[in-house]
């Protein structure tokens, strides 16, 4: 299937540099692989059930969203056991160490992804069957 995307020039240039450096044969192949990785990651989070341990890492523009992020962290204090935070100019990088029901961790991840000032949200999780 053919499709078209609107991608900022700088993101496309970086993407092209990466797939070419890795030796892939085409941009289409690189996009397919990126899409599969995204689907696998999303499906893993969606299919998690019961209690899980998870690391939720995200970066954000400090001034634009810090107050709202503190509210979210307090809303999810039942699953967030600890956080680590560092600054990089106007941007922050935060890691939340979570333990609890998979549904609560999913809701936390989706709330973080709702903010325009949050750039990326990545999740590494373990279910009880993997420990």
The first five atom37 places (N, CA, C, CB, O) and aatype in JSON, in Angstrom:
{
  "aatype": [20, 20, 20, 20, 20, 20, 20, 20, 20, 20, 20, 20, 20, 20, 20, 20, 20, 20, 20, 20, 20, 20, 20, 20, 20, 20, 20, 20, 20, 20, 20, 20, 20, 20, 20, 20, 20, 20, 20, 20, 20, 20, 20, 20, 20, 20, 20, 20, 20, 20, 20, 20, 20, 20, 20, 20, 20, 20, 20, 20, 20, 20, 20, 20, 20, 20, 20, 20, 20, 20, 20, 20, 20, 20, 20, 20, 20, 20, 20, 20, 20, 20, 20, 20, 20, 20, 20, 20, 20, 20, 20, 20, 20, 20, 20, 20, 20, 20, 20, 20, 20, 20, 20, 20, 20, 20, 20, 20, 20, 20, 20, 20, 20, 20, 20, 20, 20, 20, 20, 20, 20, 20, 20, 20, 20, 20, 20, 20, 20, 20, 20],
  "atom_mask": [
    [1, 1, 1, 1, 1],
    [1, 1, 1, 1, 1],
    [1, 1, 1, 1, 1],
    [1, 1, 1, 1, 1],
    [1, 1, 1, 1, 1],
    [1, 1, 1, 1, 1],
    [1, 1, 1, 1, 1],
    [1, 1, 1, 1, 1],
    [1, 1, 1, 1, 1],
    [1, 1, 1, 1, 1],
    [1, 1, 1, 1, 1],
    [1, 1, 1, 1, 1],
    [1, 1, 1, 1, 1],
    [1, 1, 1, 1, 1],
    [1, 1, 1, 1, 1],
    [1, 1, 1, 1, 1],
    [1, 1, 1, 1, 1],
    [1, 1, 1, 1, 1],
    [1, 1, 1, 1, 1],
    [1, 1, 1, 1, 1],
    [1, 1, 1, 1, 1],
    [1, 1, 1, 1, 1],
    [1, 1, 1, 1, 1],
    [1, 1, 1, 1, 1],
    [1, 1, 1, 1, 1],
    [1, 1, 1, 1, 1],
    [1, 1, 1, 1, 1],
    [1, 1, 1, 1, 1],
    [1, 1, 1, 1, 1],
    [1, 1, 1, 1, 1],
    [1, 1, 1, 1, 1],
    [1, 1, 1, 1, 1],
    [1, 1, 1, 1, 1],
    [1, 1, 1, 1, 1],
    [1, 1, 1, 1, 1],
    [1, 1, 1, 1, 1],
    [1, 1, 1, 1, 1],
    [1, 1, 1, 1, 1],
    [1, 1, 1, 1, 1],
    [1, 1, 1, 1, 1],
    [1, 1, 1, 1, 1],
    [1, 1, 1, 1, 1],
    [1, 1, 1, 1, 1],
    [1, 1, 1, 1, 1],
    [1, 1, 1, 1, 1],
    [1, 1, 1, 1, 1],
    [1, 1, 1, 1, 1],
    [1, 1, 1, 1, 1],
    [1, 1, 1, 1, 1],
    [1, 1, 1, 1, 1],
    [1, 1, 1, 1, 1],
    [1, 1, 1, 1, 1],
    [1, 1, 1, 1, 1],
    [1, 1, 1, 1, 1],
    [1, 1, 1, 1, 1],
    [1, 1, 1, 1, 1],
    [1, 1, 1, 1, 1],
    [1, 1, 1, 1, 1],
    [1, 1, 1, 1, 1],
    [1, 1, 1, 1, 1],
    [1, 1, 1, 1, 1],
    [1, 1, 1, 1, 1],
    [1, 1, 1, 1, 1],
    [1, 1, 1, 1, 1],
    [1, 1, 1, 1, 1],
    [1, 1, 1, 1, 1],
    [1, 1, 1, 1, 1],
    [1, 1, 1, 1, 1],
    [1, 1, 1, 1, 1],
    [1, 1, 1, 1, 1],
    [1, 1, 1, 1, 1],
    [1, 1, 1, 1, 1],
    [1, 1, 1, 1, 1],
    [1, 1, 1, 1, 1],
    [1, 1, 1, 1, 1],
    [1, 1, 1, 1, 1],
    [1, 1, 1, 1, 1],
    [1, 1, 1, 1, 1],
    [1, 1, 1, 1, 1],
    [1, 1, 1, 1, 1],
    [1, 1, 1, 1, 1],
    [1, 1, 1, 1, 1],
    [1, 1, 1, 1, 1],
    [1, 1, 1, 1, 1],
    [1, 1, 1, 1, 1],
    [1, 1, 1, 1, 1],
    [1, 1, 1, 1, 1],
    [1, 1, 1, 1, 1],
    [1, 1, 1, 1, 1],
    [1, 1, 1, 1, 1],
    [1, 1, 1, 1, 1],
    [1, 1, 1, 1, 1],
    [1, 1, 1, 1, 1],
    [1, 1, 1, 1, 1],
    [1, 1, 1, 1, 1],
    [1, 1, 1, 1, 1],
    [1, 1, 1, 1, 1],
    [1, 1, 1, 1, 1],
    [1, 1, 1, 1, 1],
    [1, 1, 1, 1, 1],
    [1, 1, 1, 1, 1],
    [1, 1, 1, 1, 1],
    [1, 1, 1, 1, 1],
    [1, 1, 1, 1, 1],
    [1, 1, 1, 1, 1],
    [1, 1, 1, 1, 1],
    [1, 1, 1, 1, 1],
    [1, 1, 1, 1, 1],
    [1, 1, 1, 1, 1],
    [1, 1, 1, 1, 1],
    [1, 1, 1, 1, 1],
    [1, 1, 1, 1, 1],
    [1, 1, 1, 1, 1],
    [1, 1, 1, 1, 1],
    [1, 1, 1, 1, 1],
    [1, 1, 1, 1, 1],
    [1, 1, 1, 1, 1],
    [1, 1, 1, 1, 1],
    [1, 1, 1, 1, 1],
    [1, 1, 1, 1, 1],
    [1, 1, 1, 1, 1],
    [1, 1, 1, 1, 1],
    [1, 1, 1, 1, 1],
    [1, 1, 1, 1, 1],
    [1, 1, 1, 1, 1],
    [1, 1, 1, 1, 1],
    [1, 1, 1, 1, 1],
    [1, 1, 1, 1, 1],
    [1, 1, 1, 1, 1],
    [1, 1, 1, 1, 1],
    [1, 1, 1, 1, 1]
  ],
  "atom_positions": [
    [[0.84, -1.16, 0.0], [0.0, 0.0, 0.0], [0.9, 1.24, 0.0], [-0.96, -0.01, 1.21], [1.9, 1.29, 0.71]],
    [[0.54, 2.2, -0.76], [1.26, 3.47, -0.78], [0.55, 4.44, 0.14], [1.36, 4.04, -2.22], [-0.68, 4.43, 0.25]],
    [[1.34, 5.28, 0.81], [0.79, 6.31, 1.69], [1.72, 7.51, 1.66], [0.6, 5.78, 3.15], [2.85, 7.42, 1.17]],
    [[1.25, 8.61, 2.17], [2.12, 9.77, 2.26], [2.13, 10.28, 3.69], [1.67, 10.89, 1.29], [1.17, 10.08, 4.44]],
    [[3.22, 10.92, 4.06], [3.39, 11.43, 5.41], [3.89, 12.87, 5.36], [4.37, 10.55, 6.22], [4.59, 13.26, 4.42]],
    [[3.52, 13.63, 6.34], [4.1, 14.96, 6.53], [5.12, 14.84, 7.65], [3.0, 16.04, 6.86], [4.77, 14.57, 8.8]],
    [[6.38, 15.05, 7.32], [7.47, 14.9, 8.27], [8.34, 16.16, 8.19], [8.31, 13.61, 7.98], [8.71, 16.59, 7.1]],
    [[8.66, 16.75, 9.33], [9.56, 17.92, 9.3], [10.88, 17.56, 8.62], [9.82, 18.45, 10.73], [11.4, 16.45, 8.78]],
    [[11.43, 18.52, 7.87], [12.67, 18.28, 7.11], [13.81, 17.77, 7.97], [13.09, 19.56, 6.42], [14.55, 16.87, 7.56]],
    [[13.97, 18.34, 9.17], [15.1, 17.93, 10.01], [14.94, 16.49, 10.5], [15.24, 18.87, 11.21], [15.92, 15.76, 10.61]],
    [[13.71, 16.08, 10.81], [13.46, 14.7, 11.25], [13.72, 13.73, 10.1], [12.01, 14.54, 11.78], [14.34, 12.69, 10.3]],
    [[13.26, 14.08, 8.9], [13.48, 13.22, 7.75], [14.97, 13.08, 7.44], [12.73, 13.77, 6.53], [15.44, 11.99, 7.11]],
    [[15.7, 14.17, 7.54], [17.14, 14.12, 7.28], [17.84, 13.2, 8.28], [17.75, 15.54, 7.35], [18.71, 12.41, 7.9]],
    [[17.47, 13.3, 9.55], [18.07, 12.42, 10.56], [17.68, 10.96, 10.31], [17.62, 12.84, 11.98], [18.52, 10.07, 10.41]],
    [[16.42, 10.73, 9.99], [15.94, 9.38, 9.72], [16.71, 8.77, 8.54], [14.42, 9.38, 9.42], [17.18, 7.64, 8.61]],
    [[16.83, 9.56, 7.46], [17.57, 9.07, 6.29], [19.02, 8.75, 6.62], [17.51, 10.1, 5.16], [19.55, 7.75, 6.16]],
    [[19.65, 9.58, 7.41], [21.05, 9.34, 7.79], [21.18, 8.04, 8.57], [21.6, 10.51, 8.63], [22.14, 7.29, 8.37]],
    [[20.23, 7.76, 9.45], [20.3, 6.54, 10.27], [20.11, 5.29, 9.43], [19.24, 6.59, 11.38], [20.92, 4.37, 9.49]],
    [[19.04, 5.24, 8.62], [18.82, 4.0, 7.86], [19.91, 3.77, 6.82], [17.46, 4.04, 7.17], [20.26, 2.63, 6.54]],
    [[20.45, 4.84, 6.26], [21.53, 4.68, 5.3], [22.81, 4.18, 5.99], [21.8, 6.01, 4.57], [23.53, 3.34, 5.45]],
    [[23.09, 4.71, 7.19], [24.27, 4.27, 7.95], [24.15, 2.8, 8.36], [24.47, 5.15, 9.19], [25.15, 2.1, 8.48]],
    [[22.92, 2.34, 8.58], [22.7, 0.94, 8.94], [22.73, 0.01, 7.73], [21.37, 0.8, 9.66], [22.72, -1.21, 7.89]],
    [[22.76, 0.58, 6.54], [22.86, -0.23, 5.33], [21.54, -0.79, 4.82], [23.78, -1.34, 5.58], [21.54, -1.74, 4.03]],
    [[20.43, -0.23, 5.25], [19.15, -0.69, 4.72], [19.03, -0.26, 3.26], [17.96, -0.14, 5.55], [19.64, 0.72, 2.84]],
    [[18.24, -1.02, 2.49], [18.2, -0.75, 1.06], [17.29, 0.42, 0.66], [17.75, -1.97, 0.34], [17.42, 0.94, -0.45]],
    [[16.37, 0.83, 1.54], [15.47, 1.92, 1.15], [14.82, 2.57, 2.36], [14.39, 1.41, 0.2], [14.77, 1.99, 3.45]],
    [[14.32, 3.78, 2.15], [13.55, 4.48, 3.18], [12.28, 3.68, 3.5], [13.2, 5.92, 2.72], [11.88, 3.6, 4.67]],
    [[11.66, 3.11, 2.49], [10.44, 2.32, 2.72], [10.7, 1.17, 3.69], [9.89, 1.78, 1.39], [9.9, 0.91, 4.59]],
    [[11.82, 0.49, 3.49], [12.17, -0.63, 4.38], [12.36, -0.12, 5.81], [13.45, -1.35, 3.89], [11.89, -0.74, 6.76]],
    [[13.05, 1.01, 5.96], [13.3, 1.58, 7.28], [11.99, 1.99, 7.95], [14.24, 2.79, 7.18], [11.82, 1.78, 9.15]],
    [[11.07, 2.56, 7.2], [9.78, 2.96, 7.76], [8.98, 1.74, 8.18], [8.97, 3.79, 6.74], [8.37, 1.74, 9.25]],
    [[8.98, 0.68, 7.36], [8.28, -0.56, 7.74], [8.83, -1.1, 9.05], [8.42, -1.63, 6.63], [8.07, -1.49, 9.94]],
    [[10.18, -1.14, 9.19], [10.78, -1.64, 10.42], [10.43, -0.76, 11.62], [12.29, -1.72, 10.27], [10.14, -1.28, 12.7]],
    [[10.44, 0.55, 11.43], [10.08, 1.46, 12.52], [8.62, 1.26, 12.92], [10.31, 2.92, 12.11], [8.29, 1.28, 14.11]],
    [[7.75, 1.07, 11.94], [6.34, 0.86, 12.24], [6.12, -0.45, 12.99], [5.51, 0.87, 10.96], [5.34, -0.5, 13.94]],
    [[6.81, -1.51, 12.57], [6.69, -2.79, 13.26], [7.17, -2.7, 14.7], [7.49, -3.87, 12.52], [6.55, -3.25, 15.61]],
    [[8.27, -1.98, 14.92], [8.79, -1.8, 16.27], [7.77, -1.05, 17.13], [10.13, -1.03, 16.23], [7.56, -1.4, 18.29]],
    [[7.14, -0.02, 16.56], [6.13, 0.74, 17.29], [4.93, -0.15, 17.63], [5.67, 1.96, 16.45], [4.44, -0.13, 18.76]],
    [[4.46, -0.94, 16.67], [3.32, -1.82, 16.89], [3.63, -2.85, 17.97], [2.91, -2.52, 15.59], [2.81, -3.1, 18.85]],
    [[4.82, -3.45, 17.91], [5.21, -4.44, 18.91], [5.26, -3.81, 20.3], [6.57, -5.06, 18.56], [4.79, -4.41, 21.27]],
    [[5.83, -2.64, 20.39], [5.93, -1.95, 21.68], [4.55, -1.62, 22.23], [6.75, -0.68, 21.55], [4.28, -1.84, 23.41]],
    [[3.68, -1.09, 21.39], [2.33, -0.73, 21.81], [1.54, -1.98, 22.22], [1.6, 0.03, 20.69], [0.85, -1.98, 23.24]],
    [[1.65, -3.03, 21.43], [0.91, -4.27, 21.71], [1.37, -4.88, 23.02], [1.1, -5.28, 20.57], [0.55, -5.37, 23.8]],
    [[2.66, -4.85, 23.28], [3.18, -5.41, 24.54], [2.57, -4.69, 25.73], [4.73, -5.3, 24.58], [2.17, -5.33, 26.7]],
    [[2.5, -3.38, 25.67], [1.91, -2.62, 26.76], [0.41, -2.89, 26.86], [2.15, -1.12, 26.56], [-0.12, -3.03, 27.97]],
    [[-0.27, -2.97, 25.74], [-1.72, -3.22, 25.73], [-2.07, -4.61, 26.26], [-2.27, -3.05, 24.33], [-3.09, -4.78, 26.92]],
    [[-1.22, -5.59, 25.98], [-1.52, -6.97, 26.37], [-1.07, -7.31, 27.79], [-0.87, -7.91, 25.41], [-1.43, -8.37, 28.31]],
    [[-0.31, -6.44, 28.41], [0.14, -6.71, 29.78], [-1.08, -6.8, 30.7], [1.13, -5.6, 30.28], [-2.03, -6.03, 30.57]],
    [[-1.01, -7.74, 31.62], [-2.13, -7.97, 32.54], [-1.57, -8.26, 33.92], [-3.04, -9.14, 32.04], [-0.47, -8.79, 34.05]],
    [[-2.33, -7.91, 34.94], [-1.87, -8.14, 36.3], [-0.84, -7.1, 36.7], [-1.29, -9.54, 36.44], [-0.76, -6.03, 36.09]],
    [[-0.07, -7.42, 37.71], [0.96, -6.49, 38.18], [2.19, -6.57, 37.29], [1.33, -6.78, 39.64], [2.6, -7.64, 36.86]],
    [[2.77, -5.4, 37.03], [4.0, -5.33, 36.25], [4.96, -4.37, 36.93], [3.72, -4.89, 34.79], [4.56, -3.51, 37.72]],
    [[6.22, -4.53, 36.61], [7.24, -3.54, 36.97], [7.59, -2.85, 35.66], [8.52, -4.21, 37.67], [7.76, -3.51, 34.64]],
    [[7.71, -1.52, 35.69], [7.98, -0.79, 34.46], [8.85, 0.42, 34.73], [6.68, -0.37, 33.8], [8.8, 1.02, 35.8]],
    [[9.64, 0.76, 33.74], [10.4, 2.0, 33.73], [9.79, 2.84, 32.61], [11.96, 1.75, 33.52], [9.75, 2.41, 31.45]],
    [[9.31, 4.02, 32.97], [8.71, 4.93, 31.99], [9.64, 6.14, 31.87], [7.24, 5.36, 32.41], [9.78, 6.92, 32.81]],
    [[10.26, 6.28, 30.71], [11.2, 7.38, 30.49], [10.56, 8.37, 29.52], [12.57, 6.86, 29.94], [9.97, 7.97, 28.51]],
    [[10.69, 9.67, 29.82], [10.11, 10.68, 28.94], [10.91, 11.96, 29.01], [8.64, 10.94, 29.29], [11.54, 12.26, 30.02]],
    [[10.86, 12.71, 27.92], [11.52, 14.02, 27.89], [10.48, 15.08, 27.58], [12.68, 14.04, 26.85], [9.5, 14.82, 26.88]],
    [[10.72, 16.28, 28.1], [9.71, 17.32, 27.95], [10.33, 18.7, 28.09], [8.6, 17.14, 28.98], [11.41, 18.88, 28.66]],
    [[9.6, 19.68, 27.55], [9.99, 21.07, 27.66], [9.54, 21.58, 29.03], [9.38, 21.93, 26.51], [8.35, 21.69, 29.3]],
    [[10.51, 21.87, 29.88], [10.26, 22.15, 31.3], [9.17, 23.19, 31.55], [11.53, 22.61, 31.94], [8.16, 22.88, 32.18]],
    [[9.36, 24.39, 31.06], [8.45, 25.49, 31.38], [7.03, 25.25, 30.87], [8.97, 26.78, 30.8], [6.07, 25.71, 31.49]],
    [[6.9, 24.55, 29.76], [5.59, 24.39, 29.13], [4.67, 23.43, 29.86], [5.77, 23.91, 27.73], [3.45, 23.49, 29.69]],
    [[5.23, 22.54, 30.69], [4.38, 21.45, 31.17], [4.67, 21.0, 32.61], [4.52, 20.28, 30.27], [3.99, 20.1, 33.1]],
    [[5.64, 21.58, 33.29], [6.07, 21.04, 34.58], [4.95, 20.95, 35.61], [7.17, 21.9, 35.12], [4.86, 19.95, 36.33]],
    [[4.11, 21.96, 35.7], [3.02, 21.92, 36.67], [2.06, 20.77, 36.43], [2.26, 23.22, 36.65], [1.67, 20.06, 37.35]],
    [[1.68, 20.6, 35.17], [0.76, 19.51, 34.83], [1.39, 18.14, 35.06], [0.32, 19.64, 33.37], [0.7, 17.21, 35.48]],
    [[2.69, 18.02, 34.8], [3.35, 16.73, 35.02], [3.42, 16.39, 36.49], [4.76, 16.76, 34.43], [3.29, 15.22, 36.86]],
    [[3.62, 17.38, 37.35], [3.59, 17.1, 38.79], [2.23, 16.59, 39.21], [3.95, 18.37, 39.59], [2.14, 15.67, 40.03]],
    [[1.18, 17.16, 38.66], [-0.18, 16.69, 38.97], [-0.36, 15.24, 38.53], [-1.24, 17.58, 38.28], [-0.9, 14.43, 39.28]],
    [[0.1, 14.91, 37.33], [0.0, 13.54, 36.83], [0.76, 12.58, 37.75], [0.54, 13.44, 35.39], [0.26, 11.51, 38.08]],
    [[1.97, 12.98, 38.15], [2.75, 12.1, 39.02], [2.03, 11.87, 40.35], [4.14, 12.69, 39.27], [2.07, 10.76, 40.88]],
    [[1.39, 12.88, 40.88], [0.63, 12.7, 42.12], [-0.61, 11.84, 41.89], [0.23, 14.07, 42.7], [-0.99, 11.05, 42.76]],
    [[-1.23, 11.98, 40.73], [-2.39, 11.15, 40.41], [-2.03, 9.67, 40.33], [-3.0, 11.6, 39.09], [-2.87, 8.81, 40.57]],
    [[-0.77, 9.38, 40.0], [-0.34, 7.99, 39.84], [0.66, 7.55, 40.9], [0.27, 7.8, 38.46], [1.46, 6.65, 40.67]],
    [[0.61, 8.19, 42.08], [1.57, 7.85, 43.13], [1.39, 6.43, 43.65], [1.45, 8.82, 44.27], [2.27, 5.9, 44.33]],
    [[0.26, 5.8, 43.34], [0.07, 4.42, 43.77], [0.9, 3.44, 42.94], [-1.4, 4.05, 43.68], [1.14, 2.32, 43.4]],
    [[1.35, 3.83, 41.73], [2.19, 2.95, 40.93], [3.61, 3.49, 40.73], [1.56, 2.72, 39.59], [4.52, 2.71, 40.44]],
    [[3.81, 4.79, 40.88], [5.15, 5.35, 40.74], [5.87, 5.22, 42.07], [5.09, 6.86, 40.27], [5.49, 5.85, 43.06]],
    [[6.91, 4.4, 42.09], [7.66, 4.17, 43.32], [8.79, 5.17, 43.51], [8.22, 2.76, 43.33], [9.12, 5.54, 44.64]],
    [[9.38, 5.61, 42.41], [10.49, 6.58, 42.48], [10.65, 7.23, 41.12], [11.83, 5.88, 42.92], [10.22, 6.7, 40.1]],
    [[11.28, 8.4, 41.12], [11.58, 9.07, 39.86], [13.02, 9.57, 39.9], [10.59, 10.24, 39.6], [13.61, 9.75, 40.96]],
    [[13.56, 9.79, 38.71], [14.87, 10.41, 38.57], [14.72, 11.47, 37.49], [15.99, 9.35, 38.21], [14.04, 11.26, 36.49]],
    [[15.36, 12.61, 37.7], [15.13, 13.77, 36.84], [16.45, 14.49, 36.57], [14.11, 14.74, 37.48], [17.28, 14.65, 37.47]],
    [[16.63, 14.91, 35.33], [17.8, 15.72, 35.0], [17.41, 16.78, 33.98], [18.95, 14.83, 34.46], [16.44, 16.61, 33.24]],
    [[18.18, 17.86, 33.95], [17.91, 18.97, 33.03], [18.93, 18.97, 31.9], [17.95, 20.31, 33.78], [20.08, 18.59, 32.07]],
    [[18.47, 19.4, 30.74], [19.35, 19.62, 29.59], [18.83, 20.88, 28.89], [19.37, 18.37, 28.61], [17.99, 20.8, 28.0]],
    [[19.34, 22.02, 29.3], [18.83, 23.29, 28.78], [17.39, 23.49, 29.2], [18.95, 23.33, 27.24], [17.06, 23.37, 30.38]],
    [[16.53, 23.79, 28.25], [15.11, 23.98, 28.52], [14.34, 22.67, 28.59], [14.49, 24.86, 27.44], [13.15, 22.65, 28.9]],
    [[15.04, 21.56, 28.32], [14.4, 20.26, 28.3], [14.78, 19.46, 29.53], [14.78, 19.49, 27.02], [15.85, 19.65, 30.11]],
    [[13.91, 18.58, 29.92], [14.14, 17.69, 31.05], [13.99, 16.25, 30.59], [13.17, 18.0, 32.22], [13.26, 15.95, 29.64]],
    [[14.68, 15.37, 31.28], [14.56, 13.94, 31.06], [14.15, 13.35, 32.4], [15.89, 13.3, 30.51], [14.79, 13.61, 33.42]],
    [[13.11, 12.56, 32.4], [12.6, 11.99, 33.64], [12.37, 10.5, 33.47], [11.3, 12.7, 34.07], [11.96, 10.03, 32.41]],
    [[12.63, 9.77, 34.52], [12.39, 8.33, 34.55], [11.53, 8.03, 35.76], [13.72, 7.52, 34.59], [11.86, 8.42, 36.88]],
    [[10.42, 7.34, 35.53], [9.53, 6.92, 36.62], [9.63, 5.41, 36.76], [8.05, 7.38, 36.37], [9.42, 4.67, 35.79]],
    [[9.94, 4.95, 37.95], [10.02, 3.52, 38.23], [8.67, 3.12, 38.81], [11.2, 3.18, 39.22], [8.27, 3.6, 39.87]],
    [[7.98, 2.23, 38.11], [6.6, 1.89, 38.46], [6.47, 0.41, 38.84], [5.67, 2.2, 37.29], [7.22, -0.44, 38.38]],
    [[5.5, 0.16, 39.7], [5.16, -1.21, 40.1], [3.69, -1.21, 40.46], [6.05, -1.71, 41.29], [3.26, -0.46, 41.32]],
    [[2.93, -2.07, 39.79], [1.5, -2.14, 40.09], [0.71, -2.68, 38.91], [0.98, -0.78, 40.47], [1.28, -3.28, 38.0]],
    [[-0.59, -2.46, 38.94], [-1.46, -2.99, 37.89], [-1.09, -2.45, 36.51], [-2.91, -2.66, 38.19], [-0.85, -1.25, 36.34]],
    [[-1.04, -3.33, 35.53], [-0.7, -2.94, 34.16], [-1.63, -1.85, 33.66], [-0.76, -4.15, 33.23], [-1.19, -0.93, 32.97]],
    [[-2.9, -1.92, 34.0], [-3.87, -0.92, 33.56], [-3.49, 0.48, 34.05], [-5.28, -1.28, 34.05], [-3.61, 1.45, 33.31]],
    [[-3.03, 0.58, 35.28], [-2.63, 1.88, 35.83], [-1.38, 2.41, 35.12], [-2.37, 1.77, 37.35], [-1.29, 3.61, 34.84]],
    [[-0.43, 1.54, 34.84], [0.78, 1.96, 34.13], [0.41, 2.42, 32.72], [1.83, 0.81, 34.07], [0.93, 3.43, 32.24]],
    [[-0.48, 1.69, 32.05], [-0.95, 2.11, 30.72], [-1.57, 3.49, 30.77], [-1.96, 1.11, 30.17], [-1.27, 4.34, 29.92]],
    [[-2.45, 3.74, 31.75], [-3.09, 5.04, 31.87], [-2.06, 6.14, 32.09], [-4.11, 5.04, 33.02], [-2.19, 7.23, 31.53]],
    [[-1.04, 5.87, 32.9], [0.03, 6.84, 33.11], [0.74, 7.16, 31.79], [1.05, 6.31, 34.15], [0.94, 8.33, 31.46]],
    [[1.11, 6.14, 31.04], [1.8, 6.34, 29.77], [0.94, 7.16, 28.82], [2.16, 4.98, 29.14], [1.44, 8.07, 28.16]],
    [[-0.34, 6.84, 28.73], [-1.23, 7.56, 27.81], [-1.44, 9.0, 28.26], [-2.58, 6.85, 27.69], [-1.57, 9.9, 27.42]],
    [[-1.48, 9.24, 29.54], [-1.59, 10.62, 30.03], [-0.34, 11.41, 29.66], [-1.8, 10.66, 31.56], [-0.44, 12.57, 29.24]],
    [[0.83, 10.81, 29.82], [2.07, 11.5, 29.46], [2.12, 11.82, 27.97], [3.28, 10.66, 29.86], [2.59, 12.88, 27.57]],
    [[1.65, 10.89, 27.15], [1.67, 11.09, 25.7], [0.67, 12.14, 25.25], [1.38, 9.78, 25.0], [0.75, 12.62, 24.12]],
    [[-0.28, 12.52, 26.1], [-1.28, 13.53, 25.75], [-0.71, 14.95, 25.69], [-2.41, 13.49, 26.74], [-1.31, 15.82, 25.07]],
    [[0.43, 15.19, 26.33], [0.99, 16.53, 26.39], [1.82, 16.84, 25.14], [1.87, 16.69, 27.65], [2.69, 16.06, 24.76]],
    [[1.53, 17.97, 24.51], [2.32, 18.4, 23.35], [3.77, 18.66, 23.72], [1.7, 19.65, 22.72], [4.67, 18.44, 22.9]],
    [[4.02, 19.12, 24.94], [5.37, 19.47, 25.37], [6.18, 18.25, 25.81], [5.31, 20.47, 26.5], [7.37, 18.38, 26.11]],
    [[5.56, 17.07, 25.85], [6.28, 15.83, 26.1], [6.67, 15.27, 24.74], [5.42, 14.79, 26.94], [5.81, 14.99, 23.91]],
    [[7.97, 15.12, 24.53], [8.46, 14.72, 23.21], [8.32, 13.23, 22.97], [9.9, 15.13, 23.05], [7.7, 12.81, 22.0]],
    [[8.9, 12.42, 23.85], [8.87, 10.96, 23.71], [8.53, 10.33, 25.05], [10.21, 10.43, 23.18], [8.88, 10.85, 26.11]],
    [[7.85, 9.19, 24.98], [7.59, 8.37, 26.16], [7.97, 6.94, 25.78], [6.08, 8.48, 26.64], [7.41, 6.38, 24.83]],
    [[8.91, 6.36, 26.51], [9.35, 4.99, 26.25], [9.09, 4.15, 27.49], [10.84, 4.94, 25.86], [9.22, 4.62, 28.62]],
    [[8.71, 2.89, 27.25], [8.36, 2.01, 28.36], [9.14, 0.71, 28.24], [6.84, 1.72, 28.38], [9.2, 0.1, 27.18]],
    [[9.73, 0.32, 29.33], [10.35, -0.99, 29.46], [9.62, -1.67, 30.6], [11.92, -0.91, 29.72], [9.58, -1.14, 31.72]],
    [[9.03, -2.83, 30.34], [8.23, -3.46, 31.39], [8.53, -4.94, 31.53], [6.76, -3.26, 31.12], [8.99, -5.6, 30.6]],
    [[8.26, -5.43, 32.72], [8.36, -6.85, 33.05], [7.04, -7.3, 33.62], [9.52, -7.12, 34.04], [6.5, -6.65, 34.52]],
    [[6.5, -8.4, 33.11], [5.31, -8.98, 33.71], [5.76, -10.07, 34.67], [4.35, -9.55, 32.62], [6.92, -10.47, 34.67]],
    [[4.84, -10.53, 35.48], [5.18, -11.56, 36.47], [5.73, -12.82, 35.8], [3.94, -11.9, 37.31], [6.58, -13.5, 36.38]],
    [[5.27, -13.14, 34.6], [5.73, -14.36, 33.92], [7.18, -14.24, 33.42], [4.81, -14.68, 32.76], [7.79, -15.25, 33.08]],
    [[7.72, -13.02, 33.35], [9.07, -12.83, 32.84], [10.12, -12.75, 33.96], [9.13, -11.57, 32.01], [11.32, -12.76, 33.68]],
    [[9.68, -12.67, 35.19], [10.62, -12.5, 36.29], [11.1, -13.83, 36.8], [9.99, -11.72, 37.42], [11.91, -13.88, 37.73]]
  ]
}
